[in-house]
Amino acid sequence: QVQLVESGGGLVQAGGSLRLSCTASGLTFKDYHMAWFRQAPGKEREGVSCITKSGGNTYHADSMKGRFTISRDNAENTLYLQMNNLKPEDTAMYYCAARRDTSDGILGIITRLCVNPAAYNSWGQGTQVTVSS
């Protein structure tokens, strides 16, 4: 049974930084493409960033480019999201998600499938990020 556990959320002032972690178990982590999503109250879940199973390719949504960095440590079964220069509009519940795919994942990045929630069948419970102005 796949289990994803997020941590690292919290309350931070605008301009501050947080590093989210997602620890995976019950799966062969290196076989899974991973992503971060977020959902604010009253809004749809949106893709933040994704990373291929090798860690060699990443994608960040436009509003996160230059501020967020996704990475992974396949030896530690852990996914990360470094968030810098946080803004109040980044306030949301952040979720990690996993999808198993035999491809290298590059097409998923090109087509933006990697940030489509429907592409994922394994989700964590979320960690809250609140950015005060």
C-alpha positions in Angstrom: 0.0 0.0 0.0 1.4 3.3 -1.1 1.7 5.9 1.6 2.8 9.5 1.2 3.4 11.7 4.2 4.0 15.4 3.8 5.7 17.7 6.3 7.3 21.0 6.6 4.3 23.3 6.3 3.7 26.2 8.6 3.1 29.9 9.0 5.6 32.2 7.4 5.7 35.9 6.6 5.7 37.1 3.0 9.1 36.9 1.5 10.0 33.9 3.7 10.9 30.3 2.8 9.7 26.9 3.6 10.9 23.4 2.6 8.3 20.8 2.2 9.1 17.1 2.3 7.1 14.0 1.2 8.3 10.7 2.5 7.1 7.7 0.5 6.6 4.1 1.6 5.0 0.9 0.2 6.4 1.6 -3.3 9.5 1.4 -5.3 10.1 5.2 -5.2 12.4 5.3 -8.2 9.7 3.9 -10.4 7.3 6.8 -9.7 7.0 10.2 -11.2 6.1 12.7 -8.5 4.4 16.1 -8.2 3.3 18.7 -5.8 -0.2 20.2 -5.9 -1.9 22.8 -3.8 -5.5 23.7 -3.0 -6.7 26.8 -1.4 -10.2 27.1 0.2 -12.9 27.4 -2.4 -10.5 26.8 -5.3 -9.6 23.8 -7.5 -6.5 21.7 -6.9 -3.7 23.1 -9.0 -0.4 21.6 -10.1 2.7 23.3 -8.6 5.7 21.3 -9.8 6.5 17.8 -11.1 9.6 15.7 -11.4 10.4 12.6 -13.4 11.3 9.4 -11.7 15.0 9.8 -12.4 14.9 13.4 -11.1 16.4 14.6 -14.3 13.5 16.6 -15.5 11.3 19.0 -13.7 8.4 21.4 -14.4 7.2 24.4 -12.4 3.9 26.2 -13.0 4.5 29.8 -14.3 3.6 31.5 -11.0 6.2 29.4 -9.1 9.1 29.6 -11.6 12.1 31.2 -10.0 10.7 30.8 -6.5 10.0 27.1 -6.1 12.3 24.1 -6.7 11.2 20.5 -6.8 13.8 17.8 -6.1 13.9 14.2 -4.9 16.2 11.8 -3.2 15.5 8.3 -4.5 17.8 6.7 -2.0 15.8 8.3 0.8 12.4 7.8 -0.8 11.7 11.5 -0.3 10.4 14.3 -2.5 11.1 18.0 -1.7 9.7 21.4 -2.5 11.9 24.4 -1.7 9.7 27.5 -1.6 11.3 30.9 -1.5 10.0 34.4 -1.6 6.6 33.2 -0.5 3.5 35.3 -1.2 0.1 35.4 0.6 -1.4 33.9 -2.6 0.7 30.8 -2.0 -1.4 30.0 1.1 -2.9 26.6 0.6 -2.8 22.9 1.5 0.0 21.3 -0.3 -0.1 17.7 -1.4 2.4 15.3 -2.9 1.3 12.8 -5.4 2.8 9.7 -7.2 2.2 8.0 -10.5 3.8 4.9 -11.8 4.8 5.1 -15.4 7.2 3.0 -17.4 8.1 6.0 -19.6 10.9 8.4 -18.8 8.2 11.1 -18.0 9.5 13.7 -20.4 6.4 13.6 -22.6 4.4 14.2 -19.4 6.3 17.3 -18.8 5.9 18.6 -22.4 2.2 18.0 -22.4 1.8 19.2 -18.8 0.2 15.8 -17.9 2.5 15.8 -15.0 0.6 18.6 -13.3 -2.8 17.2 -14.0 -4.4 15.8 -10.8 -6.2 13.1 -12.8 -2.9 11.5 -13.7 -2.2 10.5 -10.1 -3.7 7.8 -8.0 -1.6 8.1 -4.9 -1.9 11.2 -2.6 -0.6 12.3 0.7 -2.8 13.9 3.4 -1.4 17.4 2.8 0.5 20.0 4.8 -0.8 23.5 5.4 1.2 26.5 4.2 0.1 29.9 5.4 1.8 33.1 4.2 1.0 36.3 6.1 1.3 39.7 4.5 
